[in-house]
Amino acid sequence: MKGYRVGWLGLLTVLLIVLLFYRFSHSGEIGVRFECDQTLRQIFESALSRLKVAYREVSPDKATLILYNDRAIYRSNVFRFYWNEDLEKEIVDVVSFYIKVNTDVIKSQLKEFEQTIRIPQQDGNELLYIVRPQIAEDIEQMICSILKDVLTGKEGIFENGYLKVPLIVEHNGDDVILFDTKSGQAYLLSELGGS
């Protein structure tokens, strides 16, 4: 009977050692699934490398982090790479106020990392405004900040699963408005075109 207990104790010890070895040999490694286009995938991979995140590509059902063109899902939480419709309307209101045009004629479209605002003119042309996050100088740096926030929650970039960052409104390549999404304040940086 005593040999039987020693055998079980030995088997449990070996099993524990194997489990500990497996755990520490894969420490910090997360399962990632890329469901985005190739260009964005390279940017995501570069950002994960910059953040020193150990990962391996896995099937969707085993992924801790799934990266799409317009969102990330981390541990069942969705992080969208655009802002919510209420904020989209606020930005349209700010632009229409500054260029003194009725919001009824403005066409707005949200997509990943930006919002486009089109204002038709009487001559058949249109004014185009692009709204982008001000959190970084380029998309690689922005993705790095976004992933850092998704993985750690320390950047404060997301609110209720949507981007909540300062936004820059551009027109003809010039920054014209800075919109602080947290306070709701808009700052005119230069004159806006309008009718």
C-alpha positions in Angstrom: 0.0 0.0 0.0 2.9 2.4 0.8 4.5 1.7 -2.6 1.2 2.6 -4.3 1.1 6.0 -2.6 4.7 6.7 -3.4 4.0 5.8 -7.1 1.1 8.3 -7.2 3.1 11.0 -5.4 5.9 10.5 -7.9 3.5 10.6 -10.9 1.9 13.8 -9.5 5.3 15.4 -9.0 6.4 14.6 -12.6 3.1 16.0 -13.9 3.5 19.2 -11.8 7.1 19.7 -13.1 5.9 19.2 -16.7 3.1 21.7 -16.2 5.4 24.3 -14.6 8.0 23.8 -17.3 5.3 24.4 -20.0 3.9 27.4 -18.2 7.3 29.1 -17.8 8.6 28.2 -21.2 5.5 30.0 -22.7 5.3 32.8 -20.1 3.6 35.9 -21.2 2.9 34.5 -24.7 -0.5 35.4 -26.0 -2.4 33.8 -28.9 -3.0 36.3 -31.7 -5.2 36.0 -34.8 -4.8 38.5 -37.7 -8.1 39.1 -39.5 -6.9 42.2 -41.2 -5.3 43.2 -44.5 -1.6 42.5 -45.1 -0.4 46.1 -44.7 -2.1 46.5 -41.4 -0.9 43.1 -40.3 2.7 44.2 -40.8 2.0 47.3 -38.7 0.4 45.2 -35.9 3.3 42.8 -35.9 5.8 45.7 -35.7 3.9 47.3 -32.9 3.7 44.0 -30.9 7.5 43.6 -31.4 8.1 47.2 -30.3 6.0 46.5 -27.2 8.0 43.3 -26.6 4.8 41.2 -26.6 5.5 37.5 -27.0 2.8 36.0 -29.2 2.1 33.2 -31.5 -0.5 33.0 -34.3 -3.4 30.7 -33.4 -6.9 29.8 -34.6 -9.7 32.2 -33.8 -11.2 30.0 -31.1 -7.8 29.9 -29.2 -6.9 33.6 -29.7 -6.6 36.0 -26.8 -6.2 38.9 -29.2 -7.9 39.1 -32.6 -6.9 42.1 -34.8 -9.3 43.3 -37.6 -9.0 46.4 -39.9 -11.5 48.3 -37.8 -11.3 46.8 -34.3 -9.4 44.5 -31.9 -11.0 41.9 -29.6 -9.0 41.2 -26.5 -10.3 38.7 -24.0 -13.8 39.2 -25.4 -13.7 43.0 -25.1 -14.2 44.9 -28.3 -12.0 48.0 -29.0 -13.1 49.9 -32.1 -10.6 51.9 -34.1 -13.1 54.7 -34.6 -15.3 56.9 -32.4 -19.0 56.5 -31.6 -21.8 58.1 -33.6 -22.5 60.7 -30.9 -18.9 62.0 -31.1 -19.1 61.9 -35.0 -22.2 64.2 -34.8 -20.4 66.5 -32.3 -17.5 66.9 -34.7 -19.9 67.6 -37.6 -21.5 70.3 -35.4 -18.2 71.8 -34.6 -17.1 72.0 -38.3 -20.5 73.4 -39.4 -20.4 76.0 -36.6 -16.9 77.2 -37.7 -17.6 77.3 -41.4 -21.2 78.5 -40.9 -23.0 75.9 -42.9 -26.1 74.0 -42.2 -25.5 70.4 -40.8 -28.2 69.1 -43.1 -25.9 69.3 -46.2 -22.9 67.8 -44.5 -22.1 64.1 -45.3 -20.0 62.3 -42.7 -18.5 58.8 -42.8 -16.7 57.0 -40.0 -14.0 54.4 -40.9 -11.0 53.0 -39.1 -8.8 55.7 -37.6 -10.7 58.6 -39.3 -13.9 60.4 -40.2 -14.5 62.2 -43.5 -16.7 65.2 -43.7 -17.9 66.3 -47.2 -19.7 69.6 -47.7 -21.2 70.2 -51.2 -20.7 73.6 -52.7 -23.0 75.5 -55.1 -20.4 75.2 -57.9 -20.6 71.4 -57.8 -17.3 71.0 -55.9 -17.1 70.0 -52.3 -15.1 70.8 -49.2 -13.4 67.8 -47.6 -12.4 67.6 -44.0 -10.5 64.7 -42.5 -10.6 64.0 -38.8 -7.8 61.9 -37.3 -6.6 61.0 -33.8 -3.8 63.3 -32.5 -2.2 60.5 -30.4 0.7 60.0 -32.8 2.5 61.4 -35.8 2.0 58.3 -38.0 -0.1 55.2 -38.1 2.7 52.9 -36.8 3.0 55.0 -33.7 -0.8 55.2 -33.3 -1.2 51.4 -33.6 1.5 51.0 -31.0 -0.3 53.3 -28.6 -3.6 51.6 -29.3 -2.2 48.1 -28.7 -0.5 49.2 -25.5 -3.8 50.5 -24.3 -5.7 47.4 -25.4 -3.2 45.0 -23.7 -2.6 47.1 -20.5 -5.5 49.5 -20.2 -3.0 52.2 -19.1 -3.2 54.7 -21.9 -6.9 55.8 -21.5 -7.4 55.8 -25.3 -10.7 53.9 -25.2 -14.1 54.6 -23.6 -16.9 52.0 -23.8 -15.0 50.3 -26.6 -14.6 53.4 -28.8 -11.5 55.6 -29.4 -11.7 58.6 -27.1 -8.6 60.7 -28.0 -7.9 64.3 -29.0 -8.8 64.7 -32.7 -7.4 66.9 -35.4 -9.6 68.2 -38.2 -7.6 68.7 -41.4 -8.6 70.7 -44.6 -6.3 70.8 -47.6 -3.5 69.3 -45.6 -3.7 71.9 -42.9 -4.7 71.3 -39.2 -7.7 73.6 -38.7 -9.4 72.4 -35.5 -8.2 70.5 -32.4 -11.1 68.7 -30.7 -10.6 67.5 -27.1 -13.0 64.6 -27.0 -12.8 64.2 -23.2 -13.7 67.8 -22.4 -15.7 68.6 -25.6 -13.6 71.7 -26.2 -12.7 72.7 -29.8 -9.7 74.9 -30.6 -9.5 76.8 -33.9 -5.9 76.3 -35.3 -6.4 78.2 -38.6 -9.1 79.6 -40.7 -11.5 77.1 -42.3 -12.7 77.2 -45.9 -16.4 77.6 -46.4 -19.1 79.5 -48.2 
